[in-house]
Amino acid sequence: MADIEHEINNNILTITLNRPDRLNAMSNEMRGELLRLLTEQASDLNVRTVVIRANGRGFCTGADVQPDEILGRRATIGDQVENGINQVIRRLTSLPVPVIAAVNGPAAGAGVSLALASDLMLVNQDAAFHISFARIGAVMDGGSSWFLTRALGARRTAALALTGGIFGAEEALAWGLAHKVVDNDRLWGAAEELAGELASGPTTALGLIKKEVAMAATLDLSSTLSLEAEYQQTAFNTEDFAEAIDARHHRRRPAFRGY
């Protein structure tokens, strides 16, 4: 079986990490295939939502490397990070459609980055996020320092990273990282339900909202106001906006087409 599986159904691209015997630790081949799917399949005009999930009892425990291999990569690890997981995270966060991560069990390293780079994170009760870079004398990568500091603040992020901390599902929810905690046997169903809701929504507007949120942390108020006006101009001129206005006038449910 393939280490990564995917399917497009009802305008939803579902990507499944499929190395359950290794807790879905990510090989170079897996990372390359994930980037390909996010670049090629997610660009399909029929795709209006992306779901990233994993088989087995864990989401993704980071890079799958053996001691001799990782020691042999020290001289060029910076370039490998830049050309590897960084490209995946850049692509994931730039997708013009909503991305859902369904996190089951432990996540570490690149697994944490994948979850944090999503727009909405669903977690089961066994979810656990290991910020354990310091335990092996490494630093946060894959955008973890940016995502966590933005969400949790500098002091809480530093405390987690410096001590190799772990937090679970309820903490992820309380800290605003997770959208919802669901029972272990309900995770896939909850992800499919949420994905279906988003995939039937006004896709162009949802993509613009993603951009607004991403830019809000770096722009001042005046620049944000100008950006919102620009994006509103685009949204108002979509067919989905006209459909929503007509649906509201006639007191019916809008049938969004994604443009």
C-alpha positions in Angstrom: 0.0 0.0 0.0 1.1 3.6 -0.7 2.6 5.6 2.2 0.2 8.4 1.3 -3.3 7.9 -0.1 -5.6 10.4 -1.6 -9.1 10.8 -3.1 -11.3 13.6 -4.4 -14.9 13.2 -3.6 -17.7 15.8 -3.3 -15.2 18.6 -3.9 -13.0 17.4 -1.0 -9.4 16.3 -1.4 -8.6 13.9 1.4 -5.0 13.1 2.0 -4.2 10.2 4.3 -0.8 9.5 5.8 -0.5 5.7 5.7 2.5 4.4 7.6 0.7 3.3 10.8 3.5 0.9 11.8 5.8 4.0 12.0 3.2 6.3 13.6 3.2 7.9 10.1 6.8 9.2 10.5 7.5 11.1 7.3 10.1 9.8 4.9 11.6 11.9 2.1 9.3 10.1 -0.3 6.3 10.8 1.7 7.2 14.5 2.0 7.7 14.7 -1.7 4.4 13.0 -2.5 2.6 15.3 0.0 4.0 18.4 -1.7 3.0 17.0 -5.1 -0.6 16.4 -4.0 -0.8 19.8 -2.5 0.6 21.4 -5.7 -1.2 19.3 -8.3 -4.3 17.8 -6.9 -5.2 20.7 -4.6 -5.1 23.0 -7.7 -7.9 21.1 -9.3 -10.8 23.5 -9.7 -13.1 20.8 -8.3 -11.3 20.8 -5.0 -12.9 23.2 -2.5 -11.6 21.8 0.7 -8.6 19.7 1.8 -8.5 17.3 4.6 -5.3 15.8 6.0 -5.7 12.7 8.2 -3.7 9.6 9.2 -4.3 5.9 9.6 -3.4 4.1 12.8 -3.0 5.4 16.3 -0.9 8.4 15.6 -1.0 11.5 13.3 2.6 12.0 12.4 5.7 11.8 14.6 8.0 13.9 12.4 10.8 12.9 10.1 11.6 9.3 9.8 15.4 9.2 10.2 17.8 6.7 11.6 20.8 7.9 13.8 23.5 7.3 11.2 21.5 9.0 8.5 20.6 12.1 10.5 24.2 12.5 11.7 25.3 12.3 8.1 23.0 15.1 7.1 24.3 17.7 9.6 26.4 19.7 7.1 23.4 20.5 4.8 20.4 20.2 7.1 19.4 23.8 6.7 19.1 23.4 3.0 17.2 20.2 3.5 14.7 21.8 5.8 14.3 24.8 3.4 13.7 22.5 0.4 11.7 19.9 2.3 9.2 20.6 5.0 9.3 24.4 4.5 8.0 23.9 0.9 5.2 21.8 2.2 4.2 24.3 4.8 4.4 27.2 2.4 2.2 25.4 -0.1 -0.3 24.3 2.6 -0.8 27.8 4.0 -1.1 29.4 0.5 -3.9 27.1 -0.7 -6.9 29.2 -1.7 -9.3 26.7 0.0 -9.9 25.7 3.6 -7.6 23.0 5.0 -8.7 20.7 7.9 -6.3 18.6 9.9 -7.8 15.6 11.7 -5.3 14.8 14.4 -5.5 11.3 16.0 -3.0 10.5 18.7 0.6 11.8 18.9 2.1 14.5 16.7 5.6 15.7 16.8 8.0 17.6 14.6 6.6 17.9 11.1 3.4 16.4 12.3 2.8 19.3 14.6 3.7 21.7 11.8 1.2 20.1 9.4 -1.5 20.4 12.1 -0.7 24.0 12.9 -0.6 25.0 9.2 -4.2 24.0 8.7 -7.0 26.4 9.0 -9.1 24.2 11.2 -7.9 21.4 13.5 -10.1 18.6 14.8 -8.5 16.4 17.4 -9.5 13.2 19.1 -9.2 12.6 22.8 -5.9 10.8 22.4 -4.2 13.7 20.5 -0.9 14.8 22.0 1.5 17.5 20.6 5.2 16.9 21.4 7.3 20.0 21.2 10.4 17.9 21.8 13.1 19.5 19.6 15.2 20.5 22.5 15.3 17.0 23.8 17.6 16.0 20.9 19.5 19.3 20.8 17.5 20.7 17.9 15.4 23.8 17.4 11.8 24.2 16.2 11.3 24.1 12.5 8.6 23.7 9.9 7.0 27.0 11.1 6.4 25.7 14.6 7.9 28.7 16.3 5.8 31.1 14.2 2.5 29.2 14.6 2.9 28.6 18.3 4.2 32.1 19.2 1.4 33.7 17.2 -1.3 31.5 18.9 0.1 31.1 22.5 2.4 34.1 23.0 6.2 34.1 23.5 6.3 33.0 27.1 4.1 29.9 26.8 5.8 28.9 23.5 9.3 29.3 25.1 8.2 27.2 28.1 7.0 24.4 25.9 10.0 24.5 23.6 12.7 24.9 26.2 11.4 22.0 28.4 10.4 19.7 25.5 6.8 20.0 26.6 3.7 18.0 25.6 0.1 19.2 25.5 -3.1 17.3 24.8 -6.4 17.7 23.2 -8.1 19.8 25.9 -5.2 22.2 26.1 -5.2 22.5 22.3 -8.8 23.5 22.5 -8.5 25.8 25.4 -5.5 27.6 23.8 -7.4 28.2 20.6 -5.3 25.8 18.5 -8.0 23.2 18.0 -11.5 23.8 16.6 -13.1 20.9 18.3 -12.3 17.8 20.4 -14.3 14.7 19.3 -14.5 11.1 20.5 -11.9 8.8 19.1 -14.4 6.9 16.9 -16.0 10.1 15.7 -12.9 11.9 14.3 -13.2 10.9 10.7 -16.9 11.5 10.6 -16.5 14.9 12.2 -13.8 15.8 9.7 -16.0 14.7 6.7 -18.9 16.7 8.0 -16.9 19.9 8.5 -15.2 19.4 5.1 -18.6 19.0 3.4 -19.9 22.2 5.0 -16.9 24.2 3.8 -16.8 22.6 0.4 -20.4 23.7 -0.2 -19.6 27.3 0.8 -18.5 30.4 -1.2 -15.0 29.2 -2.0 -13.6 32.5 -3.3 -14.7 34.4 -0.2 -13.3 31.7 2.1 -10.0 31.9 0.3 -10.0 35.7 0.8 -10.8 35.3 4.4 -7.8 33.0 4.8 -5.6 35.8 3.3 -7.2 38.4 5.6 -6.4 36.4 8.7 -2.8 35.6 7.5 -2.1 39.3 6.8 -3.7 40.7 9.9 -0.8 39.8 12.1 1.7 41.8 10.0 -0.3 44.8 8.8 -1.2 48.0 10.7 -4.9 48.9 11.0 -4.9 51.4 8.0 -3.3 48.8 5.7 -5.7 46.1 6.9 -8.7 48.4 6.2 -7.5 48.9 2.6 -6.9 45.2 2.1 -10.4 44.4 3.4 -11.9 46.9 1.0 -9.9 45.3 -1.9 -11.0 41.8 -1.0 -14.6 42.9 -0.5 -14.6 44.3 -4.0 -13.6 40.9 -5.3 -16.1 39.0 -3.1 -19.1 41.2 -4.0 -18.4 40.5 -7.7 -18.6 36.7 -7.4 -21.6 34.7 -8.6 -21.8 33.2 -5.1 -22.4 36.6 -3.6 -25.3 37.2 -6.0 -26.6 33.8 -5.2 -26.5 34.5 -1.5 -28.4 37.7 -1.8 -31.1 36.1 -4.0 -31.4 33.2 -1.5 -31.8 35.5 1.4 -34.4 37.5 -0.4 -36.4 34.4 -1.3 -35.7 32.8 2.1 -34.0 29.7 0.8 -30.7 28.0 1.3 -28.0 29.3 -1.1 -26.5 26.9 -3.6 -22.9 28.1 -3.8 -20.8 27.0 -6.8 -17.4 28.2 -5.6 -17.0 31.2 -7.8 
